[in-house]
Every structure is written in structure tokens, then in C-alpha cells.
């Protein structure tokens, strides 16, 4: 199997940072303003940052101790049941399915955010003039154009990816370097312009939609799923482990990428609260653009929007590559539908790319009704819940290795990894619990995960016929 040139540390780190620092950094200030007070936001970041660090250590450790298990955290579901082939296959398939669906929802969130920031330069994307009316449904000019823009970005990235991993990875590296420098400058400018009076009282009461005061713990729970979305993609290097030059680069890229993302996310989300009043922040479709416009005027907003577009193009490339790689590697591990193993002459998973992006196109239809912000909020909850199952499985698998001693010769390392695995498991379970706050969205996410069972008999038939 030809995979092209192997991926080095910098490209792997860029994939981690590029996939994490994507749509979330642009829309999260608004989502967090709706979910919590400044105090609740800070505590949510602290808990999430610590929990994701534990997950990152789990992914990095498993990449070193189980180098034969490639393709992402969902692959460890298969290894959990070595003595039961049927259960091993079922758990591996269902976990891969959920993780794949989460990835598709992830790149749709990035693409819809791109359309939102493009509207800074082309206000017609926000036009409310009605193009078509069918009963209670109205298609506006803005929604129609958003759909076209999102579709063009998706399929442009698709054909770039088909040309090979090396070229797409290089473009993603350039876009990631640009965004890290740009967001670092945003933090510096925001620090100089920060006004605590705009943020309001640090521990001010936070009210829900019905005007009732929300406790600090409830605020942290509400913000937990939102802040975790910021770190979805921390396992990106693990997914591409089979293409890495060195396995140790996978662990290094994971931890380095997480560190960069934490600094950018926490700095930007907190500082934005001191640039825009809470009421305005909660209504904003482009929070960072509005914040920079407030400080530097229209040209500052345009500059930030341009940075956002470059950043989101890079993130789209990373997410599309990730979404195609997941079922491809799972199929190679014999826990996913076997046609997904098909490659083109560049070593790219062509069928996986076509099907993943085709499903993404269906989700992009969410942009033809409602606002981009509403579509973003819905997609990130569904996607985050889809990711939590593989994250939890990876944590439980490392815990199992430390209990059995498999792969360990030094007791101190075994104890330390076991402690990390316990914390990562507790964190994953907590976010699942926190995500149950919106039952309608939670049940839709569960339904998407469960839908894979329809295709499981087909996988068994394919493996039996080989």
C-alpha cells in the first residue's frame, strides 16, 4: 500500500492545532456567553483543559504502547474484547461509526463558520430577501448563498485531498502557522483594550431563557460540552499514526498541539468578554470580528475576518482528511465496511472521501434555514457527544492495560498511566452526563450513533466472504 511521504512532527502538530483551532475559536465566545458567567466560563475551561490533557496523555501513551492499532481512539474498542471475536467486531464497528459521524459533523461546523465570516466582506450572505416560499418554509437569498459557499468549499477541499496527503498537509501547515500568529496578535491587542467593566461582575448571576438564576455548577455543566468542542481533534495525530515518520512524534504532536490550543482558546474567549458587552456578544454571528471592529474600527474587523477565512480553510482541509482517514483505517483493521479500503494512485482513501463528503453535503442543508449560529450550536453538541464514546473507550482501554500489566515492565509507569486513565475516564463520563441537559439534541446524537447498526450485518457478510 502506497501512502506517499510520511508525516513529520510539524505536519502532525499542525493537524492537531488546525483541527482544534477551527470553528470553535470563532464562535465559542458567543456560545459561552449564553451558557455561563465569566466565572463559570473560567471554571469550565479549567476543568475541560485538565480533562482533555488527561485524554491527550492517554492517546500519546497508547500510540507508543500499541503502535499496531492505528486510525484513532475508536480502534481500541476492538482490542477491549480479545477473547470474544463477535463482541470485538461489534464494538469496533459501532465506535468507528460514531467517531466517523462526529468527524463529518465537525467539518460541517467549520465550513458553516467559514460562510459566516465571509459575510463580513459580502453582506449579501446575510440578506433576508425571500427567494422561495413553500408553505411555512422561506428560502432567503442569504441562506441560499451560504449553502452555495459551503458546498464549494467542501468539494474544493475534496478534490485537493484526492491529489495526495503531502500537498494537503503542507497547505494546512501554512494556514495553521498563519492562524497561530494572527490569534497571538489578537490576544495582545485585546489585552491592551480590555475593559473589566464591559465584562461585568466576574461572578455575576447568570440567567436562563426564563429569567431564573443558574447556579455556578449548572453553568459549568452547561459550558462543559461547549468547551470540549474546542478540543475535539486533539487525537488527530493518533488517527494519522500509520502515516507518521516516528511513533513518538504522534505523542509529541498531541501534547504540543493541545498546549498551543489551550493558550489561544482561554485567552481569546475571556478577553472577548472584555471587548463586547454580554448582550451584544450573545447576539453576534461573528464575535471576534465584532470585537476587533470595536477596538480598531472596520479595518480591524476586516483583518480579523481575513485571518478567520485562512484559518478555516486550513481547518477544513484537516477535518476532511481526518473524516476520510477514520473509516479507511478502521476498514484496514477489519472493523468497518471493506470497500472503504479503496485507494487512488496517491494513496488516498478515495471511496471514503466521496462518501464522507457526500454525507457532509447533506448536513450542509442545515444552512438553508435558521442562522449560521443556530446550525453551529446544534452541530457541535451532536458531534461532541459522538466523540465522547471513542474517548471513553480509549481511556478504559488504557486502564485495562495498566490493570493487566500488558506492555509494561516498570511498575511506576504502570501506576502513573493507570492514574491518568482513571481521571480521563471520569472526565469523559462527566461530559456525557453534562450533555444530557438538552434531551432533544442528546437523543438525536444517540440516534445518529445507533444508526450504524443497520450496516453491521453487511460488514459481517463482507468479512465472511473474503
Residue pairs with C-beta under 8 A, 6 or more apart in sequence:
1 343
1 347
2 343
2 345
2 346
2 347
3 165
3 242
3 243
3 347
4 164
4 165
4 166
4 243
4 346
4 347
5 165
5 166
6 243
6 244
6 245
7 15
7 165
7 169
7 240
7 243
7 244
7 245
7 249
8 244
8 245
8 249
9 245
9 246
9 249
9 252
9 253
10 173
11 169
11 170
11 172
11 173
12 236
12 237
12 240
12 244
12 249
12 250
12 253
13 237
13 252
13 253
13 256
13 257
13 260
14 169
14 172
14 173
14 176
14 177
14 318
15 169
15 172
15 236
15 237
15 240
15 253
15 257
15 318
15 321
15 322
16 233
16 234
16 236
16 237
16 253
16 254
16 256
16 257
16 258
16 261
17 176
17 180
17 257
17 260
17 261
18 172
18 175
18 176
18 179
18 233
18 314
18 315
18 317
18 318
19 106
19 232
19 233
19 236
19 315
19 318
19 319
19 322
20 230
20 231
20 232
20 233
20 234
20 236
20 257
20 258
20 261
21 176
21 179
21 180
21 183
21 260
21 261
21 264
21 265
21 311
21 315
22 109
22 110
22 113
22 233
22 311
22 312
22 315
22 316
22 318
22 319
23 109
23 110
23 112
23 113
23 312
23 315
23 376
23 380
24 229
24 230
24 232
24 265
24 380
25 183
25 230
25 264
25 265
25 268
25 288
25 311
26 113
26 116
26 117
26 286
26 287
26 288
26 308
26 311
26 312
27 113
27 116
27 287
27 373
27 376
28 226
28 227
28 229
28 230
28 265
28 269
29 268
29 269
29 272
29 273
29 276
29 281
29 284
29 287
29 288
29 291
30 281
30 282
30 283
30 284
30 287
30 373
31 226
31 376
31 377
31 380
32 41
32 44
32 223
32 226
32 227
32 269
33 273
33 278
33 281
33 282
34 282
35 41
35 44
35 219
35 222
35 223
35 226
36 44
36 206
36 214
36 219
36 220
36 222
36 223
37 201
37 202
37 203
37 204
37 205
37 206
37 216
37 219
38 199
38 200
38 202
38 203
38 204
38 270
38 273
39 202
39 203
39 204
39 216
39 219
40 206
40 216
40 219
40 220
40 222
40 223
41 223
41 269
41 270
41 273
42 270
43 216
43 219
43 220
44 219
44 220
44 223
44 224
44 226
44 227
45 227
45 265
45 266
45 269
45 270
47 220
47 224
47 427
48 224
48 227
48 228
48 230
48 231
49 231
49 262
49 266
50 423
50 427
51 228
51 423
51 424
51 427
51 428
51 430
51 431
52 228
52 231
52 234
52 258
52 427
53 258
54 395
54 420
54 423
54 424
54 427
55 234
55 235
55 391
55 394
55 395
55 424
55 427
55 428
56 234
56 235
56 254
56 255
56 258
57 255
57 420
57 424
58 394
58 395
58 398
58 420
58 421
58 424
59 73
59 234
59 235
59 237
59 238
59 250
59 251
59 254
59 394
60 238
60 250
60 251
60 252
60 254
60 255
61 251
61 398
61 417
61 420
62 69
62 73
62 76
62 238
62 394
62 397
62 398
63 237
63 238
63 241
63 247
63 250
63 251
63 254
64 247
64 248
64 250
64 251
65 401
65 407
66 76
66 79
66 407
67 241
67 247
69 75
69 76
69 78
69 79
69 333
70 241
70 242
70 329
70 332
70 333
71 96
71 239
71 241
71 242
71 325
71 326
71 328
71 329
71 330
71 332
71 333
72 96
72 99
72 235
72 238
72 239
72 325
72 326
72 329
72 330
72 390
73 99
73 235
73 238
73 390
73 391
73 393
73 394
74 92
74 95
74 96
74 98
74 99
74 326
74 330
74 389
74 390
74 393
75 92
75 95
75 96
75 329
75 330
75 333
75 335
76 390
76 393
76 394
76 397
77 91
77 92
77 94
77 95
77 96
77 335
77 390
77 393
77 397
78 88
78 89
78 91
78 92
78 333
78 335
79 88
79 397
80 88
80 91
80 393
80 396
80 397
80 400
81 87
81 88
81 91
82 88
89 334
89 335
89 459
89 460
89 463
90 456
91 393
92 330
92 333
92 335
92 336
93 330
93 335
93 336
93 452
93 456
93 459
94 449
94 452
94 453
94 456
95 389
95 390
95 393
96 326
96 327
96 330
96 335
96 336
97 336
97 449
97 451
97 452
97 455
98 386
98 387
98 389
98 390
98 448
98 449
98 452
99 326
99 386
99 387
99 389
99 390
100 323
100 326
100 327
100 330
100 356
101 383
101 386
101 448
101 449
101 452
102 232
102 382
102 383
102 384
102 385
102 386
102 387
103 319
103 322
103 323
103 326
103 356
103 383
104 323
104 356
104 359
104 360
104 363
105 363
105 379
105 380
105 382
105 383
105 386
106 232
106 233
106 319
106 322
106 323
106 383
107 154
107 316
107 319
107 320
107 322
107 323
107 360
108 150
108 360
108 363
108 364
108 366
108 379
109 376
109 379
109 380
109 383
110 312
110 315
110 316
110 319
111 150
111 153
111 154
111 312
111 316
111 360
111 364
112 146
112 150
112 364
112 366
112 367
112 372
112 375
112 376
112 379
113 308
113 312
113 372
113 376
114 149
114 150
114 153
114 308
114 309
114 312
114 313
114 316
115 125
115 146
115 149
115 150
115 153
115 367
115 372
116 285
116 286
116 372
116 373
116 376
117 286
117 289
117 305
117 308
117 309
117 312
118 125
118 149
118 305
118 309
119 125
119 126
119 142
119 285
119 286
120 286
120 289
120 301
120 302
120 305
121 302
121 305
122 145
124 141
124 142
124 145
125 142
125 145
125 146
125 149
126 142
126 285
127 140
127 141
127 142
127 145
128 140
128 141
128 142
129 140
129 141
130 138
130 139
130 140
130 141
131 139
131 140
131 141
131 144
132 138
132 139
133 139
137 369
139 368
139 369
143 367
143 368
143 369
144 368
146 367
146 368
146 372
147 364
147 365
147 367
147 368
150 364
150 367
151 361
151 364
153 313
153 316
154 316
154 320
154 357
154 360
154 361
154 364
155 357
155 361
157 313
157 316
157 317
157 320
158 320
158 353
158 354
158 357
160 167
160 168
160 171
160 317
161 168
161 317
161 320
161 321
161 324
161 348
161 353
162 344
162 346
162 348
162 350
162 353
163 346
163 348
164 346
164 347
164 348
165 243
165 321
165 346
165 347
165 348
168 317
168 321
169 321
171 314
171 317
172 314
172 317
172 318
172 321
174 314
175 310
175 311
175 313
175 314
175 315
175 317
176 311
176 314
178 307
178 310
178 311
178 314
179 307
179 310
179 311
179 314
180 260
180 264
182 304
182 307
182 310
182 311
183 264
183 268
183 307
184 264
186 268
186 288
186 292
186 304
186 307
187 264
187 267
187 268
187 271
189 292
189 295
189 296
190 267
190 268
190 271
190 272
190 274
190 275
190 291
190 295
191 271
193 274
193 275
193 295
194 271
194 274
194 275
195 274
195 275
196 274
198 273
198 274
198 275
198 276
198 277
199 273
199 274
199 278
200 277
200 278
203 216
205 213
205 214
206 213
206 214
206 219
207 213
207 214
208 214
214 222
221 433
221 434
221 437
222 434
222 437
224 430
224 431
224 434
224 435
225 380
225 381
225 384
225 385
225 431
225 434
225 435
225 437
226 380
228 384
228 388
228 431
229 380
229 383
229 384
230 261
230 265
231 258
231 261
231 265
232 383
232 384
232 387
233 318
233 319
233 322
234 254
234 257
234 258
234 261
235 254
235 391
235 394
236 257
236 318
236 322
237 244
237 249
237 250
237 251
237 253
237 254
237 257
238 250
238 254
239 322
239 325
239 326
239 329
240 250
240 321
240 322
240 325
241 247
241 250
242 329
244 250
268 288
272 281
272 287
272 288
272 291
273 281
275 291
275 292
275 294
275 295
276 284
276 287
276 290
276 291
276 294
280 290
281 287
281 290
284 290
285 371
285 372
285 373
286 305
288 304
288 308
289 301
289 304
289 305
289 308
290 301
291 304
292 300
292 301
292 303
292 304
293 300
293 301
293 304
296 303
320 353
320 356
320 357
323 356
323 357
323 360
324 348
324 349
324 352
324 353
324 356
324 357
325 349
325 352
326 352
327 336
327 337
327 340
327 349
327 352
327 355
327 356
328 340
328 341
328 349
328 352
330 336
330 340
331 337
331 338
331 339
331 340
331 341
331 352
332 341
334 463
335 459
336 459
337 455
337 458
337 459
337 462
338 459
338 462
338 463
338 466
339 351
340 349
340 351
340 352
340 355
341 349
342 349
342 350
342 351
342 352
343 349
343 350
344 350
363 379
366 375
366 378
366 379
367 375
378 441
381 435
381 438
381 441
381 442
381 445
382 441
382 444
382 445
382 448
384 431
384 435
385 432
385 435
385 442
385 445
385 446
385 449
386 445
386 448
386 449
388 428
388 431
388 432
388 435
389 449
391 424
391 428
392 425
392 428
392 429
392 432
394 424
395 421
395 424
395 425
395 428
396 421
396 425
398 417
398 418
398 420
398 421
398 424
399 418
399 421
399 422
399 425
401 407
401 408
401 417
402 408
402 414
402 415
402 417
402 418
402 421
403 418
405 414
408 414
408 417
435 442
435 445
436 442
